[in-house]
Amino acid sequence: MNIGDLAVGLLPSIGVGWLFFIVMRGIIRADRREREAIAQMDREEAQRARNLLAEQGDPPVE
């Protein structure tokens, strides 16, 4: 058995492992971005609610 045979034998496993890594990294990054976007929307909604209450003269709710 020479090095070339070994490399050819390992190449499919390395390729599948790399593909798995790329896909999982994309999923994790997308999840992180989605959580950040939801948190931002929640902050904006809370700010709008505080502004609306302030305009109506109600005390702020924490």
C-alpha positions as CSV (number, residue, x, y, z in Angstrom):
1,M,0.0,0.0,0.0
2,N,1.4,3.3,-1.0
3,I,0.6,6.9,0.0
4,G,-1.5,7.5,-3.1
5,D,-3.8,4.6,-2.3
6,L,-4.1,5.9,1.2
7,A,-5.0,9.4,0.1
8,V,-7.5,8.1,-2.4
9,G,-9.1,6.0,0.3
10,L,-9.3,8.9,2.8
11,L,-10.4,11.6,0.3
12,P,-14.1,10.8,0.3
13,S,-14.3,10.7,4.1
14,I,-12.4,14.0,4.3
15,G,-14.7,15.5,1.7
16,V,-17.9,14.5,3.5
17,G,-16.5,15.7,6.8
18,W,-15.7,19.1,5.2
19,L,-19.1,19.3,3.7
20,F,-20.7,18.5,7.0
21,F,-18.6,21.2,8.7
22,I,-19.6,23.8,6.1
23,V,-23.3,23.0,6.3
24,M,-23.3,23.0,10.1
25,R,-21.4,26.3,10.2
26,G,-24.0,27.9,7.9
27,I,-26.9,26.6,10.1
28,I,-25.3,27.9,13.3
29,R,-24.5,31.3,11.7
30,A,-28.0,31.6,10.3
31,D,-29.5,30.7,13.8
32,R,-27.3,33.4,15.4
33,R,-28.3,36.0,12.9
34,E,-32.0,35.1,13.3
35,R,-31.7,35.4,17.1
36,E,-30.0,38.8,16.8
37,A,-32.8,40.0,14.4
38,I,-35.5,38.8,16.8
39,A,-33.8,40.5,19.7
40,Q,-33.6,43.7,17.7
41,M,-37.3,43.6,16.8
42,D,-38.2,43.0,20.4
43,R,-36.1,46.0,21.5
44,E,-37.8,48.2,18.9
45,E,-41.2,47.0,19.9
46,A,-40.5,47.7,23.5
47,Q,-39.2,51.2,22.7
48,R,-42.4,51.9,20.6
49,A,-44.5,50.8,23.5
50,R,-42.6,53.0,25.9
51,N,-42.9,55.9,23.6
52,L,-46.7,55.3,23.2
53,L,-47.1,55.2,26.9
54,A,-45.1,58.3,27.4
55,E,-47.2,60.2,24.8
56,Q,-50.4,59.1,26.7
57,G,-48.9,60.3,30.0
58,D,-48.8,56.9,31.6
59,P,-45.8,56.0,33.8
60,P,-43.2,53.8,32.1
61,V,-43.4,50.1,32.7
62,E,-40.1,48.3,33.3
